[in-house]
Amino acid sequence: MSHQERESSFDPGKLWEIANSKRVTRRAVLQGAAAAGALAALGPFASACGGDEATTSASPSAAATPKKGGHIRSGITGGNTKDTMDPQASYIDAGKKCEQVFEPLLGWDTESKLELKLAESYDVSADGLEYTVKLKPGLTFHDGKPVTADDVVYSFRRILDPKTVALATEHLTMLEPSGIKRVDDLTVTFTLTQPNSTFREALAYFGCAIVPEGFETPRGVTAEGAIGTGPWKVTSYYPGEQTEYVANRDYWGEGPYADKLTIIEFADPTAKLNALLGGSVDHLAFLDTSQATTIENTPGYQLLEAKTGGFNPYTMAMDLKPFDDVRVRQAFRLMVDRQAMIDQALAGYGWVGNDLFSPFDPAYPNDLPQREQDLEQARSLLKQAGYDNDLNIVLNCSTATGSSDPAAAQVFAQQAKGAGVNVKVNKVDPNVYWNEGNYASYPFAMTMWGTNTYLWLCGACMFPNSPYYETHWKDEEWEKLVLEAYKTADDDARNELVRQCFEIEYERGAYIIYEFNNMLDAHSEKLQGLVADNFGAEGATKQRYNLMYFV
Amino acid sequence: MPVLPKLILRRLALGLLTLMVISVLVFAATEALPGDTASQILGKSATPERVERLQDQLGLDRPLIVQYFSWAGGLLRGDAGHSLVGIEVPVTQLLGSKVVNSAVLMLVAALMSIPVSLLLGSLSGRFRDGLFDASVSLGSLTFAALPTFVIGIALILLLATQILHVLPAVSRVQHSASIWSQMELLWLPAATLALASAPFIVRMLRGSMIEVLESDYVQMARLKGAPERIVLQRHALPNAIIPVIQVIALNLAWMAGGVVTVEYLFNYPGIGWALVDAVANRDVPVIQAIVLLVAAVYVTLNLIADILTILISPRLRTGLH
């Protein structure tokens, strides 16, 4: 198998990619593949030799064990006939239909902290090159076969196989198939070609889910072939329509409490809401903010709101005029009245951002002063850069990045007038927004991201050969720091480097991140156990149906 | 009538030619759209290498002419091909239940709308300018003006979610059971389609009836002393209904094509939504299958309408000799 397309030199740009399942047509939902990692939880694991036993994630609620039984019916939008039950496939399906069935070795808990899933423990060697993962004993797939190291080895080899066209490929460029070794029935070692701290996040990435040895489900097909370790077993699968599951009563983790689950896909958010109000579904993932008042005013239904790290920023291409001048970039950031934009475009469902992403990253500098609107300063900076009320710029936006983004763009145009900048909003057809010629080349546009750690997200968008190199960012000082950070195994040392990167971006970065999203789910009050998750994709609960129960 | 079979054959042959032309046009139009299947599948995760690999897997790197004839050849052998986005899912399997769903919905909507419309239309034509006529006119003009989507939402609010709760708000027909056992899911979408299409039948018949009732042979029948009921049924209606048959055929064809707004609103798994999805995915075999099916339905319905017209109208019948 050839790896010609992967250079052997350290190449973070090729490394990571944020998976986005979005069908670029109607409902644009905030995406996210790997979630934010607050790596704080890794303290006990990250040191040299000697693995640690780790605690697993959330324990059942303090109240009595919820009663079993019932059939959860959940409505989602964004599904498509192209969706697949292959967890390692080219894109991640909307609505987390596949994630109910398969699981990776690690995962993210509701607060975006790394947690153990199929792994019982793991540790990293001092030089950061060798990861040893131990599986939990007694795990089985849905067909009863035990989960062993052979399945783990097979899974990762399958991802690295070019024939799979796997999404995780870019995240695993530091791994060669020969570096994956079975030590014993329950232990696997991964030997990297170079140290990279984000390998941990790769292990938690859904695109690296564990499949049984010999798994070869063709893209887009069959319930029978979808044998995983997850809390739900697929009984029927019609992508773009609905998927039916029964509870996996041998699941290693919490729940599921209900007996059956059906995920129903809607093309239209109104239809999804009607389904909830008419009693055809019990839960609705990702409620449009404009529909929130309807739920609040209808007895028998509840909202769940989750504060997330997902965001929809403005991107300034810093190699193109006028953004090649750092003063213009700074001025643009100062033009925005952030809270007002949140109130107008997102109906208040968001929290203020400070032009830096990864708010839950342990190195995130919460102490940096919150940037506020300052039109005076903006004008003055623009004047210094040579613009005096005569800067005209086109802002490209689309519903492909978020249904409220065109509205946000309009608000931006209005606020920009206050600094003498004339912004023309160009709404692009969602079907073509992501195409090569468009998205990557806009001088001024909008995009969307889920919750991720800083280093993970950088790989996706901050290097010239990153898949989403939207700001054309280039900064020597920053680059030295970040490359060093990738190689640093010690958490504290790495966080210190990352913090410096944050500060550079705060000063002269090319993103305008005015907000982070609050996600909404709606549900019948008969369904409880919904836990808010700050992941920020596909709704407020990350669709943890195994925790939900009927009262 | 030896001429009629010849007419039918000629029309069928013309219909087939139409379908062939349509298939080429649809293929060309889909290819002309920006974006391609592989990029659409991958969405934001499309990188040049991935797109290339996927295109290779899907056979999309072959020249267009080869792709078209390969598909056409398969069709002539009875194989409608496989969906590009769901590998190894035959188009017939993907669309089978959806075609049935759309057909049944069309049938139910037709049964709801046609008899009632014919009655309303003929009566308002007969008793024109009275209170009955005025109210029917108001009603039909209102429904004709309202977008189908709005009619649907009004029905949902009225009967499913806000005022009454007697019918389900969404109509996801299950694969696991026959559609006939899930009929309560169809009432609202069918009623929406019926209300959206009935006004045209009513108005057409009313106008046609008015004209026919002024004609000589109707006056003759009345002067003969025939009861009004016979005048209407035997003399007026058969003639008045001729233009209406065309309208009904067009209405049915419209419904058969799958009305996407209704399918979206009721989450109804029909071919309208399937077509929109397929176009977004540039899934050419599925697009072709649906478009050709709908075109065939149009051709057939028009043919039936013409035959019925000929059969009903003695003048046309004899005129063929």
Interface residues (C-beta under 8 A of the other chain):
Chain A: E5 E17 I18 A19 N20 S21 K22 R23 V24 T25 Q31 N80 T81 K82 S90 Y91 P162 V165 L167 E170 P218 R219 G220 V221 S236 Y238 P239 G240 E241 Q242 I264 F266 A267 D268 T270 A271 K272 N274 A275 L277 G278 G279 S280 N431 V432 W434 N435 E436 P467 Y468
Chain B: P34 G35 S39 Q40 I41 L42 G43 K44 S45 A46 T47 P48 E49 R50 R53 L54 Q57 S83 V85 G86 I87 E88 V89 L94 I153 I156 A160 T161 Q162 H165 P168 A169 V170 R172 H175 S176 E263 Y264 L265 F266 N267 P269 W273 A274 V276 D277 A278 A280 N281 D283
